Amino acid sequence: METLSIPLTTTNFTLFSSYASQPTHTVLRFRHIGDGTTNRIRLDDVFVDEAYAVRRTQNFETWTNYLGAPVGTYSIAEWTIQNAQIGGKGAASSGAAELYPTSGFVQSPTFDGGVGTVNFWMSNLTNDLGEVIATLLTSTNDWATWTTNGTVRIAA
C-alpha cells in the first residue's frame, strides 16, 4: 500500500491511496484496529473506483442528520458506519466519520464491477494523540468473509 502524506494547514489528515484491483470483491470496509487505547480514527472523503471505472465517493458532508448523534450504526445511500459517529472538521468537507476502536468501521455499497482504486483521508482526532491503525478489507460474498488488502497507520 502506497502512503502519500500531504501537509495541511488546518487539519492533521493524511491522504492514503491503494490499488486493490479486486474485480470479484464487491464490498469495501475500513476497520479500526484497537491498540488498547481509546484513540479514534477520523475518516473522510472516501473515493472508491470500481475495477471497471464506475466511481463512487463518500465525503460524509450530507450526513448532517447524524451530526452529534451518539456512537452507533447509521446508513445513507448504502454506505454504513458502525461503532462510529459523524463529527465536524473533515479533510475537505464539513463532516467526517469517527470510528471507535476496535470494531468501528465504514462500509461501502456493493460494487458490481469489484473494488479498484481506493483513496481516502484519515487522521486521529485532535485530542486523541496516540497512533491510529486501520485495515482496508474487501469481501467477495456480501460481508460473510473479509480479505485484508492493506493496513494504514498514523503515528502518535
N, C-alpha and C positions, 0 to 999 in steps of 0.2 A: 504494500500500500504506500503510495507516494504521499508525503506530507508537505504542504506549502504553507508557510507562515507569513502572514501579511500584517504589518503593524497598523493598528487602527488608533485614531486619536481619541475616540470617546468610549471604546469598549475593549475588552480583552479577548475577543473572539479570534479563533484560528480557523482558516479555511482548509478543509480536507477534501481530497479528490481520490476516487478509486475507480478502476475499470473492472467490474466484476465479470462482465460478459458471461452471464448465466442464462442462456435462452430457455432452459427448462425450469429455471427458478422464477416463480411468478409473484412472490411476495417478499418484501424487504422489511427488516426490523433493525432498529438501533437499540441496544440494550445496555443499561448502566451496569457496570461490574462493580460490586461493592468491595471496598478495601478495609472494612471495619470502621470507617468514619461515617459522618453524616453528610459529606460533601455531595452536592447535587450537580448535575450537568445541565447546562443551558444549550438547547439545540434550536437552530433557526435556519430559514431559507434552504430547505432540503430540495434538491433537484435530482430527479431520477430519470435517466434517459433509457427508454426500453432498448433492448438489444436490436430492435428493428426500427429505431428512430422515432418512436412516438414518445413525446415528452410529458412528464407530469411533475409538478412542483408543489411545494407546501411551505409557506412562509409564516403561517400562524397569525397573520395580520387580521384575518376575518373571524378569528375565534374570540371576538370581544365579549360574547355572551358568557364565556368561561373565565374571563379575566378576574382574578381574585377569588375564584371558586376554590373549595378545598381540594386537597390531593385526592385524585380519583381516576376514573376511566371516562373519557369523553371522545366523541367522534364527530367529524364533519367531512362530507364528501368522500366517504370511505377511508379516510385517514383516521387512525386511532392513537390516542395517548393513554397509557395505563400507569398507575402509581406515579402520576405526574400532575402538573397544573400549568396553566398559561400565565406567564409573567411578562412584565414590560421589558423594554430595552433589548430588542433583538439586534442582530448584527446589522441588518439593513431595513428592518421594519419595526413596527411598534409592539410586536409580540414575539414570544419565544416559548417553546415547550421546555419546562423544567422537570427533569427526570430524577426521581429519588432512587437511592441505592436500596436494594440490589436488584430490584425487579422492574424499575421504571423503564418504559420503552415508548418509542414512536413506531407505528407500523403503517406501511403503505397499503393502498388498494392492490388488488391483483392486477398484474401487468400481463396480458395475454401473450405478448411477444417476449416475455422474460425481462430480467433486470440487466441493464447495460451500464453505462457510466453513472456514477453517483458522486455528487458534490454536496457538501453541507458545511455550515459554520457551527463550531462548537466552542464553548467556554465553560469555566466554572463560574459560579455566582460570585458576585463581588465580595460577600462576607464569608464564602466558603474557600479557604485558602489552600486546601490540600489538593493533591493530584486527583484528576478525574480520568476514568478509563471507560471506553465504550467499545462494543463489538458491532460489526456490521454483519448481519445474518440474512440468509435467504432461505426460502422454502420451495420445494418442488411439489408439495402435496397439501396446499391450503392450510398451513400453520400446524400440521401434525408433527413434523420434524424440521429442524433447522440446521443449516450448514454455516459455519463461521467463515467469512470471506476476508476478515481482517480485524485488527484491533487498533484503535487510536487512543492517544493519551495526551493530556495536557499536564505538565509538571506543576508541582506546588509553587 
